Amino acid sequence: MKTPELLAPAGNFEKLKTALHYGADAVYMGLSGFSLRAKADNFSVSELKEAAHFVRSHNKKFYITINVFPHNKDITSISEHLLCLKEIRPDALIVSDPGVFAMASETVPEIPIHVSTQANITNYRAARFWEKMGAKRLVLSRELMIEEIKEIRDRVSLELECFVHGAICISYSGRCYISSFLANRSGNRGECTNSCRWNYALMEETREGQYFPVYENDRGAYVLSSKDLCMIEHLDKLVDAGVDSFKIEGRMKGINYLAGVVKTYREAVDSLKGSPFSVKERWLHELSMFSSRGYTRGMFFGKQSDSGYNHDDEEIYRMSHDLVGVVQSVRNGKAVVALRSSLKTGDHIEFLSPGLEHQAVEVSEIFDMEEDPVESGRNDESILLPVPSGVRENDLVRRVRQV
């Protein structure tokens, strides 16, 4: 069985480094002003140059998203940015608008183009159209079933990519106007306020200020909020369908989430080689630890059932672990850890290392940077911490969240 690409989000430089450290084959990142994740830090042109050098030094790939739906006033600026990308030479551009596709083909014909999921590719005729236009890859619509992906695979020769993990928009492949209507911020221009995740109530027009809860059923009022996608148990079926790249959603997520999810999917993708694919319980356990709204298989096996939606605020963004810090270096059994939260002796922590199972320890000793023993360290401090074998630079340190 072939091994597909593992593609991870990079909302900023730290997230890019984290994704590559934990096993991503490629990352996708936004160009400031032209990404559908405007709230992500994104990258300026100068930052992209530095990122490009870093990615290439690790023999990985990076793709730039220019997947907004531009208006006339945006065209000149997009054209200028495309010219800047000539020098940076990303491994591909991810676009959704036909006009931007044409501009990129004319301005930087040497850079391959991937057609974004925002283009709503749900049938083989649309796939053939983009193939004739010169696209290298299609990011398939989330509404497709596996059987439909197989049929598209049989009728086109370009690469196919699909999302396997992360948030799902309640609107059709992200083409949504709820945020624009309620908050005057367009999701189609990267400014989504996640209005579909809000808790809604009714107000009768003659009783202003008196709110009545909305209950779709006895589980609650989050009537527009889907659970998150998780296909780790079915990666072999996607490979059999002809998918070339597995995409993880989450440019807005933190490095704690990104590290755990990428590490877990890396192990799962690697296990596709050779022997029959077998789901490991530790994968499911690991993915249950990170911020999610609960999990669903989306529409890969047909229409999403009622259980695929959140109707209970207890399901909204549950997380079991907090980020303690990031390992900066390791020497003589001690690590320099840049703390992101306080740490004290007696705390129980885990080291998250690529290719290794979690190493849980009780903190027995902490040293300051002069190697003097201390009882604790505070957020934004650097400390020395004795570490187990196998821990290395850029590993994350985490702690079970106290309820």
C-alpha atoms as a printed R data frame, in Angstrom:
    type eleno elety resid chain resno       x      y       z
1   ATOM     1    CA   MET     A     1   0.000  0.000   0.000
2   ATOM     2    CA   LYS     A     2   1.397  3.414  -0.959
3   ATOM     3    CA   THR     A     3   2.218  5.992   1.687
4   ATOM     4    CA   PRO     A     4   0.385  9.285   1.114
5   ATOM     5    CA   GLU     A     5   1.769 12.689   1.992
6   ATOM     6    CA   LEU     A     6   0.985 13.989   5.482
7   ATOM     7    CA   LEU     A     7   0.149 17.684   5.145
8   ATOM     8    CA   ALA     A     8  -0.084 19.865   8.258
9   ATOM     9    CA   PRO     A     9  -1.083 23.480   8.965
10  ATOM    10    CA   ALA     A    10   1.467 26.182   9.752
11  ATOM    11    CA   GLY     A    11  -0.226 29.292  11.126
12  ATOM    12    CA   ASN     A    12   3.133 30.828  12.039
13  ATOM    13    CA   PHE     A    13   6.827 29.942  12.126
14  ATOM    14    CA   GLU     A    14   6.661 28.135  15.473
15  ATOM    15    CA   LYS     A    15   3.795 25.975  14.235
16  ATOM    16    CA   LEU     A    16   5.714 25.255  11.036
17  ATOM    17    CA   LYS     A    17   8.694 23.995  13.035
18  ATOM    18    CA   THR     A    18   6.411 21.944  15.278
19  ATOM    19    CA   ALA     A    19   4.642 20.306  12.331
20  ATOM    20    CA   LEU     A    20   7.917 19.285  10.682
21  ATOM    21    CA   HIS     A    21   9.442 18.131  13.968
22  ATOM    22    CA   TYR     A    22   6.561 15.738  14.565
23  ATOM    23    CA   GLY     A    23   6.613 14.241  11.097
24  ATOM    24    CA   ALA     A    24   4.692 16.275   8.527
25  ATOM    25    CA   ASP     A    25   5.891 15.763   4.951
26  ATOM    26    CA   ALA     A    26   4.631 19.198   3.949
27  ATOM    27    CA   VAL     A    27   2.979 22.263   5.449
28  ATOM    28    CA   TYR     A    28   0.514 24.798   4.133
29  ATOM    29    CA   MET     A    29   0.655 28.413   5.222
30  ATOM    30    CA   GLY     A    30  -1.149 31.649   4.573
31  ATOM    31    CA   LEU     A    31   0.104 34.767   2.857
32  ATOM    32    CA   SER     A    32  -0.950 37.773   4.927
33  ATOM    33    CA   GLY     A    33  -4.121 39.264   3.505
34  ATOM    34    CA   PHE     A    34  -4.981 36.442   1.101
35  ATOM    35    CA   SER     A    35  -5.664 33.431   3.295
36  ATOM    36    CA   LEU     A    36  -8.960 32.083   4.607
37  ATOM    37    CA   ARG     A    37  -7.463 32.186   8.099
38  ATOM    38    CA   ALA     A    38  -6.988 35.908   8.575
39  ATOM    39    CA   LYS     A    39  -6.826 35.467  12.371
40  ATOM    40    CA   ALA     A    40  -3.824 33.187  12.057
41  ATOM    41    CA   ASP     A    41  -0.511 35.021  12.291
42  ATOM    42    CA   ASN     A    42   0.214 34.084   8.666
43  ATOM    43    CA   PHE     A    43   3.452 35.079   6.945
44  ATOM    44    CA   SER     A    44   4.777 38.252   5.392
45  ATOM    45    CA   VAL     A    45   6.850 37.929   2.233
46  ATOM    46    CA   SER     A    46  10.096 38.311   4.208
47  ATOM    47    CA   GLU     A    47   8.973 35.671   6.713
48  ATOM    48    CA   LEU     A    48   8.099 33.351   3.842
49  ATOM    49    CA   LYS     A    49  11.680 33.561   2.601
50  ATOM    50    CA   GLU     A    50  12.976 32.435   5.984
51  ATOM    51    CA   ALA     A    51  10.322 29.709   6.188
52  ATOM    52    CA   ALA     A    52  11.190 28.473   2.699
53  ATOM    53    CA   HIS     A    53  14.847 28.112   3.644
54  ATOM    54    CA   PHE     A    54  13.945 26.231   6.824
55  ATOM    55    CA   VAL     A    55  11.563 23.826   5.083
56  ATOM    56    CA   ARG     A    56  13.994 23.055   2.273
57  ATOM    57    CA   SER     A    57  16.817 22.456   4.745
58  ATOM    58    CA   HIS     A    58  14.656 19.652   6.142
59  ATOM    59    CA   ASN     A    59  13.843 18.247   2.676
60  ATOM    60    CA   LYS     A    60  10.141 18.945   3.136
61  ATOM    61    CA   LYS     A    61   7.593 20.886   1.054
62  ATOM    62    CA   PHE     A    62   5.512 23.998   1.640
63  ATOM    63    CA   TYR     A    63   2.387 25.292  -0.044
64  ATOM    64    CA   ILE     A    64   1.078 28.868   0.024
65  ATOM    65    CA   THR     A    65  -2.657 29.535   0.297
66  ATOM    66    CA   ILE     A    66  -4.161 32.342  -1.767
67  ATOM    67    CA   ASN     A    67  -7.687 31.035  -1.370
68  ATOM    68    CA   VAL     A    68  -9.777 34.108  -0.627
69  ATOM    69    CA   PHE     A    69 -12.530 35.120  -3.025
70  ATOM    70    CA   PRO     A    70 -11.101 38.463  -4.167
71  ATOM    71    CA   HIS     A    71 -12.961 41.566  -5.268
72  ATOM    72    CA   ASN     A    72 -11.767 43.926  -7.999
73  ATOM    73    CA   LYS     A    73  -9.839 46.051  -5.509
74  ATOM    74    CA   ASP     A    74  -7.746 43.012  -4.525
75  ATOM    75    CA   ILE     A    75  -6.509 42.059  -7.992
76  ATOM    76    CA   THR     A    76  -3.523 44.404  -8.218
77  ATOM    77    CA   SER     A    77  -2.282 43.418  -4.766
78  ATOM    78    CA   ILE     A    78  -2.596 39.703  -5.534
79  ATOM    79    CA   SER     A    79  -0.668 40.206  -8.761
80  ATOM    80    CA   GLU     A    80   2.134 41.955  -6.857
81  ATOM    81    CA   HIS     A    81   2.302 39.174  -4.288
82  ATOM    82    CA   LEU     A    82   2.467 36.547  -7.011
83  ATOM    83    CA   LEU     A    83   5.514 38.309  -8.439
84  ATOM    84    CA   CYS     A    84   7.153 38.181  -4.999
85  ATOM    85    CA   LEU     A    85   6.526 34.432  -4.878
86  ATOM    86    CA   LYS     A    86   8.629 33.988  -8.025
87  ATOM    87    CA   GLU     A    87  11.738 34.286  -5.885
88  ATOM    88    CA   ILE     A    88  10.428 32.234  -2.945
89  ATOM    89    CA   ARG     A    89   9.235 29.461  -5.255
90  ATOM    90    CA   PRO     A    90   6.852 27.495  -3.003
91  ATOM    91    CA   ASP     A    91   6.165 23.898  -3.950
92  ATOM    92    CA   ALA     A    92   2.596 24.877  -4.842
93  ATOM    93    CA   LEU     A    93  -0.045 27.574  -4.543
94  ATOM    94    CA   ILE     A    94  -3.465 26.695  -3.143
95  ATOM    95    CA   VAL     A    95  -6.165 28.753  -4.875
96  ATOM    96    CA   SER     A    96  -9.937 28.629  -5.130
97  ATOM    97    CA   ASP     A    97 -10.893 31.478  -7.458
98  ATOM    98    CA   PRO     A    98 -10.628 30.859 -11.245
99  ATOM    99    CA   GLY     A    99  -9.362 34.396 -11.766
100 ATOM   100    CA   VAL     A   100  -6.532 33.901  -9.274
101 ATOM   101    CA   PHE     A   101  -5.792 30.542 -10.919
102 ATOM   102    CA   ALA     A   102  -5.427 32.299 -14.283
103 ATOM   103    CA   MET     A   103  -3.261 35.052 -12.790
104 ATOM   104    CA   ALA     A   104  -0.969 32.514 -11.132
105 ATOM   105    CA   SER     A   105  -0.697 30.475 -14.334
106 ATOM   106    CA   GLU     A   106   0.357 33.589 -16.243
107 ATOM   107    CA   THR     A   107   2.590 35.212 -13.601
108 ATOM   108    CA   VAL     A   108   4.336 32.203 -12.043
109 ATOM   109    CA   PRO     A   109   3.785 29.296 -14.463
110 ATOM   110    CA   GLU     A   110   6.706 27.449 -12.891
111 ATOM   111    CA   ILE     A   111   4.816 27.068  -9.564
112 ATOM   112    CA   PRO     A   112   2.290 24.186  -9.495
113 ATOM   113    CA   ILE     A   113  -1.277 24.997  -8.484
114 ATOM   114    CA   HIS     A   114  -3.489 23.053  -6.096
115 ATOM   115    CA   VAL     A   115  -7.213 23.801  -6.312
116 ATOM   116    CA   SER     A   116  -8.634 24.529  -2.855
117 ATOM   117    CA   THR     A   117 -11.543 22.723  -1.236
118 ATOM   118    CA   GLN     A   118 -13.328 26.089  -1.504
119 ATOM   119    CA   ALA     A   119 -13.722 25.384  -5.222
120 ATOM   120    CA   ASN     A   120 -16.285 22.721  -4.232
121 ATOM   121    CA   ILE     A   121 -15.019 19.869  -6.404
122 ATOM   122    CA   THR     A   122 -17.702 17.203  -5.965
123 ATOM   123    CA   ASN     A   123 -17.704 15.395  -9.327
124 ATOM   124    CA   TYR     A   124 -15.350 14.058 -11.980
125 ATOM   125    CA   ARG     A   125 -16.412 16.604 -14.619
126 ATOM   126    CA   ALA     A   126 -15.242 19.427 -12.363
127 ATOM   127    CA   ALA     A   127 -12.050 17.470 -11.706
128 ATOM   128    CA   ARG     A   128 -11.472 17.073 -15.453
129 ATOM   129    CA   PHE     A   129 -12.036 20.801 -15.949
130 ATOM   130    CA   TRP     A   130  -9.297 21.716 -13.467
131 ATOM   131    CA   GLU     A   131  -7.004 19.079 -14.919
132 ATOM   132    CA   LYS     A   132  -7.371 20.659 -18.367
133 ATOM   133    CA   MET     A   133  -6.680 24.062 -16.831
134 ATOM   134    CA   GLY     A   134  -3.320 22.760 -15.646
135 ATOM   135    CA   ALA     A   135  -3.886 22.065 -11.950
136 ATOM   136    CA   LYS     A   136  -1.489 19.605 -10.340
137 ATOM   137    CA   ARG     A   137  -3.699 18.668  -7.391
138 ATOM   138    CA   LEU     A   138  -7.317 18.898  -6.251
139 ATOM   139    CA   VAL     A   139  -8.261 19.395  -2.611
140 ATOM   140    CA   LEU     A   140 -11.534 17.501  -2.674
141 ATOM   141    CA   SER     A   141 -14.733 18.792  -1.152
142 ATOM   142    CA   ARG     A   142 -15.551 17.477   2.324
143 ATOM   143    CA   GLU     A   143 -18.999 16.452   1.074
144 ATOM   144    CA   LEU     A   144 -17.641 13.543  -0.976
145 ATOM   145    CA   MET     A   145 -18.103  9.893  -0.060
146 ATOM   146    CA   ILE     A   146 -15.229  7.455  -0.487
147 ATOM   147    CA   GLU     A   147 -16.974  5.781  -3.414
148 ATOM   148    CA   GLU     A   148 -17.224  9.144  -5.181
149 ATOM   149    CA   ILE     A   149 -13.517  9.765  -4.614
150 ATOM   150    CA   LYS     A   150 -12.766  6.412  -6.232
151 ATOM   151    CA   GLU     A   151 -14.743  7.391  -9.320
152 ATOM   152    CA   ILE     A   152 -12.925 10.714  -9.595
153 ATOM   153    CA   ARG     A   153  -9.604  8.883  -9.196
154 ATOM   154    CA   ASP     A   154 -10.513  6.571 -12.079
155 ATOM   155    CA   ARG     A   155 -11.221  9.506 -14.408
156 ATOM   156    CA   VAL     A   156  -8.342 11.939 -13.752
157 ATOM   157    CA   SER     A   157  -4.580 11.593 -13.395
158 ATOM   158    CA   LEU     A   158  -3.773 14.580 -11.188
159 ATOM   159    CA   GLU     A   159  -3.118 14.321  -7.439
160 ATOM   160    CA   LEU     A   160  -6.011 14.121  -4.974
161 ATOM   161    CA   GLU     A   161  -5.921 15.558  -1.473
162 ATOM   162    CA   CYS     A   162  -8.543 15.371   1.260
163 ATOM   163    CA   PHE     A   163  -8.963 16.477   4.845
164 ATOM   164    CA   VAL     A   164  -8.650 13.685   7.391
165 ATOM   165    CA   HIS     A   165  -8.723 15.596  10.674
166 ATOM   166    CA   GLY     A   166 -10.005 18.865  12.108
167 ATOM   167    CA   ALA     A   167 -12.921 21.252  12.178
168 ATOM   168    CA   ILE     A   168 -15.809 20.956   9.727
169 ATOM   169    CA   CYS     A   169 -17.751 23.997   8.538
170 ATOM   170    CA   ILE     A   170 -21.509 23.562   8.691
171 ATOM   171    CA   SER     A   171 -21.717 25.342   5.338
172 ATOM   172    CA   TYR     A   172 -20.925 23.759   1.985
173 ATOM   173    CA   SER     A   173 -17.129 23.365   1.935
174 ATOM   174    CA   GLY     A   174 -16.758 26.588   3.870
175 ATOM   175    CA   ARG     A   175 -18.777 28.873   1.588
176 ATOM   176    CA   CYS     A   176 -20.611 30.553   4.437
177 ATOM   177    CA   TYR     A   177 -22.382 33.870   5.012
178 ATOM   178    CA   ILE     A   178 -23.452 33.420   8.651
179 ATOM   179    CA   SER     A   179 -20.427 35.276  10.012
180 ATOM   180    CA   SER     A   180 -20.848 38.038   7.431
181 ATOM   181    CA   PHE     A   181 -24.526 38.457   8.314
182 ATOM   182    CA   LEU     A   182 -24.183 38.356  12.113
183 ATOM   183    CA   ALA     A   183 -20.772 39.948  12.646
184 ATOM   184    CA   ASN     A   184 -20.028 41.762   9.375
185 ATOM   185    CA   ARG     A   185 -16.944 39.569   8.932
186 ATOM   186    CA   SER     A   186 -16.808 37.402   5.851
187 ATOM   187    CA   GLY     A   187 -15.675 33.797   6.136
188 ATOM   188    CA   ASN     A   188 -15.010 33.910   2.392
189 ATOM   189    CA   ARG     A   189 -12.328 36.526   2.999
190 ATOM   190    CA   GLY     A   190 -10.656 34.817   5.947
191 ATOM   191    CA   GLU     A   191 -12.495 36.616   8.746
192 ATOM   192    CA   CYS     A   192 -14.879 33.916  10.029
193 ATOM   193    CA   THR     A   193 -16.078 34.469  13.614
194 ATOM   194    CA   ASN     A   194 -17.251 30.842  13.966
195 ATOM   195    CA   SER     A   195 -20.859 31.954  14.336
196 ATOM   196    CA   CYS     A   196 -21.952 28.360  13.746
197 ATOM   197    CA   ARG     A   197 -20.387 27.462  17.115
198 ATOM   198    CA   TRP     A   198 -22.446 29.974  19.101
199 ATOM   199    CA   ASN     A   199 -25.203 28.985  21.513
200 ATOM   200    CA   TYR     A   200 -28.482 30.305  20.092
201 ATOM   201    CA   ALA     A   201 -31.744 31.304  21.782
202 ATOM   202    CA   LEU     A   202 -35.159 32.590  20.675
203 ATOM   203    CA   MET     A   203 -36.626 35.980  21.535
204 ATOM   204    CA   GLU     A   204 -40.318 36.694  20.953
205 ATOM   205    CA   GLU     A   205 -40.684 40.138  19.347
206 ATOM   206    CA   THR     A   206 -43.017 41.550  22.030
207 ATOM   207    CA   ARG     A   207 -40.820 40.326  24.897
208 ATOM   208    CA   GLU     A   208 -37.565 42.115  24.188
209 ATOM   209    CA   GLY     A   209 -34.713 40.922  26.385
210 ATOM   210    CA   GLN     A   210 -36.479 37.700  27.359
211 ATOM   211    CA   TYR     A   211 -34.618 34.751  25.861
212 ATOM   212    CA   PHE     A   212 -35.902 31.229  25.389
213 ATOM   213    CA   PRO     A   213 -33.451 28.328  24.987
214 ATOM   214    CA   VAL     A   214 -33.456 26.483  21.675
215 ATOM   215    CA   TYR     A   215 -33.575 22.687  21.954
216 ATOM   216    CA   GLU     A   216 -33.264 20.682  18.774
217 ATOM   217    CA   ASN     A   217 -33.571 17.656  21.034
218 ATOM   218    CA   ASP     A   218 -32.853 16.918  24.688
219 ATOM   219    CA   ARG     A   219 -29.104 17.398  24.264
220 ATOM   220    CA   GLY     A   220 -28.894 21.136  23.843
221 ATOM   221    CA   ALA     A   221 -28.828 24.194  21.649
222 ATOM   222    CA   TYR     A   222 -25.671 24.124  19.496
223 ATOM   223    CA   VAL     A   223 -27.782 23.491  16.415
224 ATOM   224    CA   LEU     A   224 -25.211 24.570  13.800
225 ATOM   225    CA   SER     A   225 -22.031 23.078  15.259
226 ATOM   226    CA   SER     A   226 -20.548 19.943  13.711
227 ATOM   227    CA   LYS     A   227 -18.187 17.649  15.536
228 ATOM   228    CA   ASP     A   228 -14.621 17.546  14.252
229 ATOM   229    CA   LEU     A   229 -13.487 15.194  11.511
230 ATOM   230    CA   CYS     A   230 -11.321 12.203  12.464
231 ATOM   231    CA   MET     A   231 -10.531  9.534   9.864
232 ATOM   232    CA   ILE     A   232  -7.545  7.870  11.500
233 ATOM   233    CA   GLU     A   233  -9.407  4.554  11.674
234 ATOM   234    CA   HIS     A   234 -10.062  4.558   7.924
235 ATOM   235    CA   LEU     A   235  -6.863  5.829   6.307
236 ATOM   236    CA   ASP     A   236  -6.451  2.575   4.406
237 ATOM   237    CA   LYS     A   237  -9.829  3.073   2.724
238 ATOM   238    CA   LEU     A   238  -8.790  6.545   1.581
239 ATOM   239    CA   VAL     A   239  -5.543  5.179   0.159
240 ATOM   240    CA   ASP     A   240  -7.502  2.484  -1.678
241 ATOM   241    CA   ALA     A   241  -9.719  5.242  -3.080
242 ATOM   242    CA   GLY     A   242  -6.659  6.934  -4.577
243 ATOM   243    CA   VAL     A   243  -5.994  9.817  -2.171
244 ATOM   244    CA   ASP     A   244  -2.413 11.121  -2.453
245 ATOM   245    CA   SER     A   245  -2.314 13.571   0.438
246 ATOM   246    CA   PHE     A   246  -3.881 13.545   3.917
247 ATOM   247    CA   LYS     A   247  -4.568 17.049   5.188
248 ATOM   248    CA   ILE     A   248  -4.886 18.142   8.807
249 ATOM   249    CA   GLU     A   249  -6.954 21.271   9.483
250 ATOM   250    CA   GLY     A   250  -5.934 23.775  12.130
251 ATOM   251    CA   ARG     A   251  -3.829 26.838  11.317
252 ATOM   252    CA   MET     A   252  -5.509 28.535  14.281
253 ATOM   253    CA   LYS     A   253  -4.733 25.712  16.722
254 ATOM   254    CA   GLY     A   254  -1.821 25.841  19.172
255 ATOM   255    CA   ILE     A   255   1.393 23.824  19.051
256 ATOM   256    CA   ASN     A   256   0.180 21.462  21.789
257 ATOM   257    CA   TYR     A   257  -2.682 20.320  19.561
258 ATOM   258    CA   LEU     A   258  -0.581 20.329  16.410
259 ATOM   259    CA   ALA     A   259   2.231 18.236  17.887
260 ATOM   260    CA   GLY     A   260  -0.052 15.512  19.201
261 ATOM   261    CA   VAL     A   261  -2.200 15.258  16.088
262 ATOM   262    CA   VAL     A   262   0.702 15.269  13.610
263 ATOM   263    CA   LYS     A   263   2.686 12.758  15.684
264 ATOM   264    CA   THR     A   264  -0.304 10.409  15.855
265 ATOM   265    CA   TYR     A   265  -1.134 10.615  12.151
266 ATOM   266    CA   ARG     A   266   2.551 10.173  11.296
267 ATOM   267    CA   GLU     A   267   2.535  6.845  13.117
268 ATOM   268    CA   ALA     A   268  -0.726  5.843  11.450
269 ATOM   269    CA   VAL     A   269   0.444  6.782   7.949
270 ATOM   270    CA   ASP     A   270   3.731  4.936   8.434
271 ATOM   271    CA   SER     A   271   1.820  1.841   9.512
272 ATOM   272    CA   LEU     A   272   0.154  1.733   6.079
273 ATOM   273    CA   LYS     A   273   3.395  0.316   4.710
274 ATOM   274    CA   GLY     A   274   3.713 -3.431   4.433
275 ATOM   275    CA   SER     A   275   1.375 -5.363   6.715
276 ATOM   276    CA   PRO     A   276  -2.406 -4.805   6.784
277 ATOM   277    CA   PHE     A   277  -3.489 -1.558   8.423
278 ATOM   278    CA   SER     A   278  -4.425 -1.984  12.074
279 ATOM   279    CA   VAL     A   279  -5.738  0.831  14.266
280 ATOM   280    CA   LYS     A   280  -3.831  1.250  17.525
281 ATOM   281    CA   GLU     A   281  -5.738  2.102  20.688
282 ATOM   282    CA   ARG     A   282  -3.048  4.608  21.662
283 ATOM   283    CA   TRP     A   283  -3.830  6.668  18.547
284 ATOM   284    CA   LEU     A   284  -7.449  7.081  19.579
285 ATOM   285    CA   HIS     A   285  -6.424  7.813  23.150
286 ATOM   286    CA   GLU     A   286  -3.950 10.466  22.040
287 ATOM   287    CA   LEU     A   287  -6.447 12.227  19.783
288 ATOM   288    CA   SER     A   288  -8.993 12.263  22.612
289 ATOM   289    CA   MET     A   289  -6.594 14.388  24.684
290 ATOM   290    CA   PHE     A   290  -6.606 17.443  22.471
291 ATOM   291    CA   SER     A   291  -9.062 20.252  21.900
292 ATOM   292    CA   SER     A   292 -11.989 18.991  19.874
293 ATOM   293    CA   ARG     A   293 -15.754 19.080  19.725
294 ATOM   294    CA   GLY     A   294 -15.942 15.305  19.686
295 ATOM   295    CA   TYR     A   295 -15.281 13.344  16.503
296 ATOM   296    CA   THR     A   296 -17.177 12.265  13.409
297 ATOM   297    CA   ARG     A   297 -16.312 10.535  10.121
298 ATOM   298    CA   GLY     A   298 -17.952 13.398   8.239
299 ATOM   299    CA   MET     A   299 -19.577 12.386   4.964
300 ATOM   300    CA   PHE     A   300 -17.038  9.822   3.778
301 ATOM   301    CA   PHE     A   301 -19.525  7.012   4.404
302 ATOM   302    CA   GLY     A   302 -22.701  8.894   3.526
303 ATOM   303    CA   LYS     A   303 -24.788 11.658   5.014
304 ATOM   304    CA   GLN     A   304 -23.566 12.714   8.441
305 ATOM   305    CA   SER     A   305 -25.930 11.392  11.099
306 ATOM   306    CA   ASP     A   306 -27.380 13.380  13.982
307 ATOM   307    CA   SER     A   307 -24.603 12.045  16.213
308 ATOM   308    CA   GLY     A   308 -22.109 13.989  14.096
309 ATOM   309    CA   TYR     A   309 -23.329 17.317  15.471
310 ATOM   310    CA   ASN     A   310 -22.784 19.007  18.804
311 ATOM   311    CA   HIS     A   311 -25.901 19.728  20.822
312 ATOM   312    CA   ASP     A   312 -24.203 19.935  24.184
313 ATOM   313    CA   ASP     A   313 -21.858 22.622  25.469
314 ATOM   314    CA   GLU     A   314 -19.932 19.943  27.377
315 ATOM   315    CA   GLU     A   315 -18.644 18.739  24.008
316 ATOM   316    CA   ILE     A   316 -17.325 22.158  22.998
317 ATOM   317    CA   TYR     A   317 -13.540 22.191  22.984
318 ATOM   318    CA   ARG     A   318 -12.614 19.612  25.542
319 ATOM   319    CA   MET     A   319  -8.891 19.283  26.246
320 ATOM   320    CA   SER     A   320  -7.111 17.094  28.771
321 ATOM   321    CA   HIS     A   321  -3.539 18.441  28.675
322 ATOM   322    CA   ASP     A   322  -1.881 21.817  29.078
323 ATOM   323    CA   LEU     A   323   1.355 22.853  27.421
324 ATOM   324    CA   VAL     A   324   4.131 23.255  29.995
325 ATOM   325    CA   GLY     A   325   7.014 24.181  27.732
326 ATOM   326    CA   VAL     A   326   9.275 23.489  24.764
327 ATOM   327    CA   VAL     A   327  12.665 21.763  24.947
328 ATOM   328    CA   GLN     A   328  15.328 24.130  23.608
329 ATOM   329    CA   SER     A   329  18.337 21.815  23.944
330 ATOM   330    CA   VAL     A   330  19.460 18.656  25.754
331 ATOM   331    CA   ARG     A   331  22.859 18.015  27.300
332 ATOM   332    CA   ASN     A   332  24.116 15.545  29.892
333 ATOM   333    CA   GLY     A   333  20.643 14.329  30.766
334 ATOM   334    CA   LYS     A   334  19.199 17.804  31.328
335 ATOM   335    CA   ALA     A   335  17.031 19.873  29.022
336 ATOM   336    CA   VAL     A   336  16.698 23.607  28.733
337 ATOM   337    CA   VAL     A   337  12.922 24.085  28.776
338 ATOM   338    CA   ALA     A   338  11.278 27.372  27.798
339 ATOM   339    CA   LEU     A   339   8.210 27.401  30.042
340 ATOM   340    CA   ARG     A   340   4.754 28.336  28.739
341 ATOM   341    CA   SER     A   341   3.140 27.831  32.151
342 ATOM   342    CA   SER     A   342   4.353 27.428  35.721
343 ATOM   343    CA   LEU     A   343   6.007 24.194  36.834
344 ATOM   344    CA   LYS     A   344   6.919 22.950  40.307
345 ATOM   345    CA   THR     A   345   8.501 19.884  41.861
346 ATOM   346    CA   GLY     A   346   5.961 17.125  42.367
347 ATOM   347    CA   ASP     A   347   4.103 17.914  39.133
348 ATOM   348    CA   HIS     A   348   3.413 15.012  36.785
349 ATOM   349    CA   ILE     A   349   4.429 15.783  33.209
350 ATOM   350    CA   GLU     A   350   4.837 14.032  29.861
351 ATOM   351    CA   PHE     A   351   7.432 14.477  27.151
352 ATOM   352    CA   LEU     A   352   6.035 14.258  23.627
353 ATOM   353    CA   SER     A   353   8.785 12.928  21.365
354 ATOM   354    CA   PRO     A   354   8.481 11.951  17.680
355 ATOM   355    CA   GLY     A   355   8.555  8.202  17.176
356 ATOM   356    CA   LEU     A   356   8.427  7.432  20.901
357 ATOM   357    CA   GLU     A   357   5.570  6.625  23.228
358 ATOM   358    CA   HIS     A   358   4.780  9.238  25.859
359 ATOM   359    CA   GLN     A   359   7.269  9.393  28.687
360 ATOM   360    CA   ALA     A   360   5.501 10.361  31.919
361 ATOM   361    CA   VAL     A   361   7.566 11.431  34.919
362 ATOM   362    CA   GLU     A   362   7.172 13.168  38.251
363 ATOM   363    CA   VAL     A   363   9.243 16.322  38.503
364 ATOM   364    CA   SER     A   364  11.739 15.652  41.274
365 ATOM   365    CA   GLU     A   365  14.255 18.388  40.498
366 ATOM   366    CA   ILE     A   366  14.254 21.785  38.805
367 ATOM   367    CA   PHE     A   367  17.322 23.945  38.238
368 ATOM   368    CA   ASP     A   368  17.694 27.537  37.161
369 ATOM   369    CA   MET     A   369  19.997 28.422  34.287
370 ATOM   370    CA   GLU     A   370  22.917 28.730  36.726
371 ATOM   371    CA   GLU     A   371  22.255 25.082  37.676
372 ATOM   372    CA   ASP     A   372  21.110 26.007  41.167
373 ATOM   373    CA   PRO     A   373  18.151 23.939  42.469
374 ATOM   374    CA   VAL     A   374  14.797 25.717  42.658
375 ATOM   375    CA   GLU     A   375  11.307 24.617  43.677
376 ATOM   376    CA   SER     A   376   9.482 25.999  40.659
377 ATOM   377    CA   GLY     A   377   9.635 27.900  37.405
378 ATOM   378    CA   ARG     A   378   7.257 30.512  36.021
379 ATOM   379    CA   ASN     A   379   5.754 31.172  32.622
380 ATOM   380    CA   ASP     A   380   8.294 32.678  30.190
381 ATOM   381    CA   GLU     A   381  11.272 31.495  32.251
382 ATOM   382    CA   SER     A   382  13.843 28.986  31.052
383 ATOM   383    CA   ILE     A   383  14.808 26.172  33.404
384 ATOM   384    CA   LEU     A   384  16.974 23.058  33.447
385 ATOM   385    CA   LEU     A   385  15.062 19.819  33.860
386 ATOM   386    CA   PRO     A   386  16.352 16.225  34.106
387 ATOM   387    CA   VAL     A   387  14.806 14.288  31.208
388 ATOM   388    CA   PRO     A   388  14.410 10.646  30.145
389 ATOM   389    CA   SER     A   389  16.463  9.150  27.329
390 ATOM   390    CA   GLY     A   390  15.226 10.029  23.854
391 ATOM   391    CA   VAL     A   391  13.980 13.544  24.633
392 ATOM   392    CA   ARG     A   392  15.396 16.051  22.169
393 ATOM   393    CA   GLU     A   393  15.283 19.647  21.007
394 ATOM   394    CA   ASN     A   394  11.806 20.952  20.050
395 ATOM   395    CA   ASP     A   395   9.956 18.236  22.000
396 ATOM   396    CA   LEU     A   396   6.951 19.510  23.939
397 ATOM   397    CA   VAL     A   397   6.379 19.077  27.659
398 ATOM   398    CA   ARG     A   398   2.755 18.789  28.783
399 ATOM   399    CA   ARG     A   399   0.752 18.203  31.962
400 ATOM   400    CA   VAL     A   400  -2.641 16.650  32.635
401 ATOM   401    CA   ARG     A   401  -5.127 19.477  33.022
402 ATOM   402    CA   GLN     A   402  -6.483 19.911  36.536
403 ATOM   403    CA   VAL     A   403 -10.296 19.895  36.622
